[in-house]
């Protein structure tokens, strides 16, 4: 049988394109942060992870340009061999200090941070325990390891305890959860989860890709919930609040040293380019100097959640700048997305398997740089389209 046969029979996307309901891979002509341009149409961007609005910050831009001028465009090698710059190590030291850990290790992407860390730590006789709603990079990292995978229902501590209790004490255990869940904007119950993990001898890793820079004064979900000392590993990405590309994991020095010498995603991949490292460093400096950005994005999110609730939309359990509009039907979700796009609002439609069946949603997310005027306009458009489609 031809292994490519499945490619010819995959027609869903082409059918959606032909029908005018294909919402993915949209080539933007301009991206100015809170607004984007597509084929001459200006839209308010409510689908980006640029939470602090730093992709257009002068200091971040300048740092990236200067890094290219000094170092060129690439390190042309892995961190393990010729691809480590002094700037990489400076970034690691500053990140470790920012999240309250002894050491940090920078990877080329956030995805690789999870792939490398989890697969390096979880061996053949170990078990990795995952929340059912964990990000795909966590799941793939667990699959790359040789250990057994156990899963528990989303944020269900009783189910988690039953899973932990079923694992022998002689087995190494790593519990991995998102800090701030990327689709529905709720938080992991870390103050209750961490003691439970300790009770059964499990180490805790938190993927804080979406919480870093936003929660806890910018220091992340563990800081927000007061459990930094109870979380063993904190991972995050540079592609969101840090306005760059890359990722890192932070924890005890001996653990980071081990990952550094065993993570295949680090050892066999080219290092983060100079411009990206410099941009992340500059973004971290801005976070320190402008803490009002973290406060502002929370303020914007609260305004939007209040507005959506008052109109009658279902926004689930969101408490963060990720605010889902739960629709519950594939076609209605795509129709809602298209009408919003036509009216000048860019959001992200999400269907199964990215979310559970019945939880199809429009993922909206907000930035510190969104203006109140923009947000009122977005709410007005949501109200108009929601009534038009019978969602509210």
Buried (B, 14 or more C-beta within 10 A) or exposed (E): EEEEEEEEEEEEEEEBEEEEBBBEEEEEEEBEBBBBEBEEEEBBBBBBBBBBBBBBBEBBBEBBEBBBEEBEEBBEEBBBEEBBBEBBBEBBEBBBEBBBBEBBBBBBBBBBBBBBBBBBBBEEEBBBBBBEBBBEBBBBBBBBBEBBEBBBEBBBEEBBBEBBEEBEEEEBBBBBBBBBBBBBBBBBBBEBBBEBBBEBBBBBBBBBBBBBBBBBEBBBBBBBBEBBEBBBBBBBBBBBBBBBBBBBBBBEEEBBEBBBEBBEBBBEBBBBBBBBBBBBBBBBBBBEEBEEBBEBBBBBBBBBBEBBEEBEBBBBEBBBBBBBBBBBBBEBBBBBBBBBBEBBBBBBBBBEEBBEEEBBBBBBBBBBBBEEEBBEBBBEBBBEBBEEEEBB
